Amino acid sequence: MKSNYNILIFFVYMCGGIARGTVVNSLTSVIIAMYSAETNHFNTTGSIMAFLSTSILFGSMVGSFIATHIILKFGRKNSMLGFAIFSVITNAASMIPVHWIYLAIMKMLTGLCTSIIITTIPMLFSEFVAPHLRGIFASLISFFITFGILLSATLQLFIEQAQQTKLFYICFIPGTVFSGLVMILCIWVKEKNTQDNMSSSLVQNIEIVTKPSIFSKKYRKCLIIALAIGPSQAGCGMNPVIQYATIIFANIFDSPYSGTLGQILITAVNTALALIMLPFVRKIRRRILWFISMFGTIVCLSVELILELVYLSDSLRSQLKIVLTGLCLTFYCIGLGPLFIVIQAEVFPLEVKTQFMNISMSLSWIAYITTTQIYPLIPYWCSYIVFISIESISSCVLFKFLPETFNKTLDQIKAAVIDEELCIQNDAPMEYIE
């Protein structure tokens, strides 16, 4: 029964991740141009294009802000089920060509729905899945999201080659289908873990009905971790770096679909790296992987900064940019990508997990939107200074406060992040959650 339930959570996680990836990548410049041709031919190069491109991100940020209140009020199962239904509706509604404002509203709502689903799912596997499987489960989200982006990019290439603007709706089908699968699978998801072999303190935490204050001294370390880990994951500028590399690829391939081919190539590399890193997440300590990832990313960004400040030929600069993009992706997939949700799901105590994950996810989205917006508006070397500063400051903070969670029980992790004098001591031996 336990293994069967792990499989159920796996499929919920898979469908939620793929749905998220297809939604994030469903409004590229190609799809927006096709939607424009089918409606009122709005401007696809100005502020409307920028607003549509970031509408999903803004919706996701709002979803992170309100996730805590919704999950605490309605429960995890009901929250996932309700917003999976809502995601199906908004994805399907996006297929109807009406107006660019209508499309922006639908994509904001879709981003909100998938953001809440992705915030809720890690809370489930952190409680139900055995400690030796938590890392592999959480790391899979990076693979599933990148696979969803790759699937969406491949569909866009097909749509672009067909040269029929009315086919734009095909790009919204995967998000609709996989959100529907999440909705169906949620019927069998449990709200709480009531297994008899759970540790006593975990059972007590699950039964807590009052909302503890996350700003009390008891949770000081948790708050610091939440404030630092969110910006560190998105503030590294990975999204702008990928977008810049896609522009380079657009000038390299001898094809009218060069931009889309570049997107597929770089997403395929990202997906492969996310899959390759899965065994390492299960065998190597979280802190080691996380700080190798941060250090490597900082080094790559520093070299990118140097390239912007020194004189090089355009061809040599382009080649070095491609190499550095690949290295940056590699280091990102070592820790910052897959371990972001792993660490959040493990490090925060159960009774305040929702609140602290809400804080870190919200800050991650703020950093994600900010770095994406400033990259084309200021000189590139200024952007890299911002990215390096965010990573350097957050790495110092996390190095001091982030505990090791690899192969630890939730009780052991809780003892490491809560001040000992304020904890309720439990004399019973701690056991792994099987």
N, C-alpha and C positions, 0 to 999 in steps of 0.2 A: 504493500500500500504506500509506504513512504517513497519508494523509487518511482511508483506511478505518479505520485503527486509532484515529485521533482520534475518529471517529464512534462506534466501539465504546466508548471511554472515556466519551464524552458520554452514551450510553445507560445505562451502568453508573452514572454520576453522577446522571442524572435519576431512575432507579428507586430508587437509594439515598436520595436527598433526599426524594422523595415518600413513600417508605416511612417515613422518619424523621418527617416531618410528620404523617402519619396516625396513627402510633403515639403521638406526644406528645399529640395532641388526642383520643385515643380514650376517655379516662376523664374525662368531664365529669360534673357533678352529675346531669344528665339520664340518662346511660347508667348511672351507678352506682345511681340510684334504680330503674331498670328491672331491673338485675341483682339488686338486693335483692328486688324483687317476685317474681322467678323462683326465688329460693333460700330463705333463712331469714328474710327481712324484717329485716335488720340495721339499726342506726341509721345513717341517711344524713345526719345533721347534726352528729355529734360527731367524736370522735377517729378512728373508723373511716373516715369520709369523708376526713379530712385525710391519713390514712396512705395510702389508696388513690390520692388525687390526686397524692401525691408519690412513689409507688412507682416510676414510670417514671424520675423524676429521680434517685432513689437508685441505681437500676440503671445509669443512664447514667454516673453518677459513678464507680461501681465499674468499669465498662467502660473509662473513661479511665485509671483507675489501673493496670489489668492489660494494657492494649493493648500497651505497649512489650514486655513479656516474651513475649507471645503472638506478636507480629509478628516479633520477632527470632528466636524459636525455630522457627516454622512457615513464615515467609515471608508476603509480603503477599497473594499470590494465594490460598494455602491458608487464610489467616486469614479473608479475605472470603468465600470459598466455604463454609467450615465454619460461620461465624456467620450467613450468609444461610440455610443449611439450618436451623440452630437457630432463627432468627427465624421461619421459616415454621411450624415446629412449635409454638412458644410462642404465636404469633398465632392459629393454628388452635385450639389448646387453650383459649385465652381465650373461645372461643365457647360452651364447655360450662358451663352454670350449676351450680356445685358448692357453693362457700363463698367468703366474702370473702377469707379467708386464701389460698385457692387462686388466686383472681384476682390478689391482690397479688403472689404469687410469680411467676405467669406474666408479669405486666407488668414486674416487676423484671428478669426474664430477657430479656424483649423489649427493654427499654431498654438492657440490657448489650450485647445483640447489635448493635442498630442503632448504638450509640455506637462500637463497635469498627469497624464498616463505614464510618461517616462519618469516623473518624480515619484509616483506611487509604487511602481513595480519593484524598484530596489528595496523598498521597505518590506515587501513580501518575502523575497528570497533571503534577505538577511536574517529573518526570523525562522523560516521553515527549512532552509537548506543547511546541511551539515557544514561545519567550519572549513573542512578541506575542499569543499565545492563552492564556497561563497565567491572566491576570487575568480574562478573560471566562469561562473554564472555572470558576475558583474562585468567582466572583461568582454563578454560576448556582445554587450550592447554597442561597443565601438565597432565591432565587425558587422553587426546587423544594420546599424545606421549607415555605414559606408557602403554596404551592399545595396541598401535602398537607394542611396544616391547614384550608385553605378547603374542600377536598374532603370532609374529615371533618366539618366543621361543617355543610356542606350536607346530607350524609347524615343527620346528627343531626336536622336540621329535618324531613326526611322521616319519620324514625322517630317523632319527637315528634308530628307531625301525624297519623300513623297510629293513635296511642294504643293500641298493642299492645306490651306489655312484652317479649313473646317475640322481638321483632324487634331486640333490643339487639345481637345477634351481627353484624348487618350492618355495624356500625361497625368491626369487626375484619377485615372482608374485604379492604379496600384494602391494609392492612399485610401481609397474607398474600400477596396477589397480587404486589405490587411487590417484596417480599423474594424471592419465587420467581423473578421476572425477573432480579434481581441474581444469584441462584444460577446460573441458566442462562447469563447473559452472562459470568460469571467463568470459564467453561470456556475461553474464547478469550483471556483476559487473560494477558499475559506477566508473569513474575516480575521480570525485569530488562530494562533498555534496552541492547541490544547493537548499536545502530546504529553503523556505521563512522565516521560524521561527528561522533561525540561528542567533546568536548574531553578531552584526555588525563588531566587531573586528575579529571574526573568518572568516567571508567572506573576509575581507581585507587580512588576512593572506593567504587564499587559492589562492587569485588572485595575490600574490606576484610572480613576474617573475625573480627577481634578487636573487642571492644567498647571504644571509647575512653571515658575518664572525662569526664563532662560538667561535673565540678566543678574541672577543671584551669584554670589561668589562661588557657589558649588559648581557652576558650569562655566567658570571663567576660561578655562583652557578650551572648552568646546566652542565658545564664542570666538575666541582668537583664531582657532583653526578654520571655522566657518567663514570668517572675514578674510582670511588669507588664501584659502584653497580655491574659492570661486574666481577671483581675478587672476590667479596664477595659471588656471587652465585655459581661459579664453583670452587673457591679456598678453599671451605670447605672440599674438598677431598671426596665428596659423592661417586663419581664413583670408586675410589680405595677402599673405605670402602665396597661398594657393591661387588666388585670383590673379595675382601678378604673373605667376608662372603660366597660367592659362593664356594670358595675353601674349607671352613669349611664344608659346606653342602655336598660337594663331598665325604667327609670322614664319613658322618653320615648315609646317606641312604644306605641300603643294596640292591643296584641295579647297574647294569652296566651303567645305564643312570643317575647316581646320580648327576653329574655336571649339566646336563640339567634340571633335576627335581629341583635342588636347585635354578637355574636361574628362573624357572617358579614360584616357591614359593615366592622368594623375589620380583619378578616383580609384582606378584598378590597382595602382601601386599602393594607395592608402588601404584598400580592402585587403590586399595580400599581406601587407605588414601587420594589420590588425589580427589576421588569422595566424600568422607566424608567431606572434607574441603570446598567444594563448598558453602554450606549455610553460613559458618562462614565468608568467603570472602565477601559475600554480606551484612552481618550485622555488622561486626566488623571493626574498623578502620584499614587502611593499616599499619600505623606505629606500632601499637600495635602488630599485627600479625608478621610483619617483624622482630621486635626486640625480641619478644618471640622466634621466630625461630632461630635467630642468637645466642641468649644467650643459648638456649637449645642445639644447635649444638656445641657450644664452650665447654659446660659442658661435653657432651658426648665424645668429642675428648680428653678432659683433662683426663677423666677416662680411655679412651683407652691408653693414654700415660702412666698413672700410671701402668696399667696392663702390659705394655711392660717393665717396670723398676723393678717390684717386682717379686719375685719367686712365682709361682703358678703351681699346677699340670696341665697337658695338658688338662684333661677332664674339670676341673673347668674353665680354661682359655677359652676353646672353648664355654662352656655354657654362660659365661659372654660376650664373643664376640658377640654371637647370640643375646642376650638381648640388648646389646648396639647398635648393628646394627639396630634392630627394633626401639629403641628409637630415634636413629639418623635419620632414615627414617621418623619417626613421626614428629619430629621438622622441618626437611627439607620440608615436605609437608604442614606444617602450613604456611610458608611464603616464604622461599628462592626458592622453586620450583614453585608454582603457581603465586606468586606475582612479580616475576622477570620481566615478560613481561607486567603485569598489570601496574606496576609503570612506566616502560619506556613509554608505550603507553599514559599514562596520564600526566606525569610530564613535559615532554619536549614540548616547544611551537611548534605549527604546522609548522611554517616556517623553523624550524631547527630540527624537529623531526627525519628526515631521517639521518642527520649527527650525531646527538648524539646517536641514537640507533645503528648506525654503530660502533661508538667508544665503547660503552658498550658491544655490542655483540662480537666484535673482541677481546676485553680484556677477555671476558668470555671464548671464545674458547682457547685463549692462556693459561689461567689458567687451563682450563679443560685438555688440552694436557700435560701441564707441570706437574701437579699433578699426572696424570695417569702414566707418564713416570718415574718420580723420585721414586714413591712408591716402586717398586721392586728393585731399584738400590741402595738405601741407607737404613740404619737401620730403622725399623718401627718407633721407637721413634723419630728419626729425622724428618720423614714425618709428624708425628702428631704435632711436634713443628712448622713446616712450615704452616700447615693448621690452627692451633690456631693463629699464628701470623697474617696471612692474614685476618682471620675473626675479630680478635680484632681491628686491625688498621682500617679496612673498617667500622666496626660498629661504632667506635668513630666518623669517618668523616660523615657518613650518619646520625647519631643521631643529629649532629649539622645542617646539610644542607638539609636533606630530609624533604619536607613538607607533610602534610596530604592531600591526594587526594580523600579520601572517600566521595562520594556523592557531589563532587564539580564540578562546570562547568569548562570548559577549560579556560575561562577567569579568574576565581578565582585562578586556579592553576598557570596560567601564571603570575599573579600579585605576587604570592608567590615566584617564582623562578627567576624573573628578577628584577634588582635593580630599585626601584621605581622612582628615579630621572631620569632614562634613558628611562622609559616607556612612551608611548603615553597614556595620561589619557583619559578615556572614561567615560563621564558623564551619558551615558544612562544606565538604570538598566540592570543587567545581568540576562539572562533567561536560563533555562535548555533547552538542545537540546532534543526535544522529538523524 
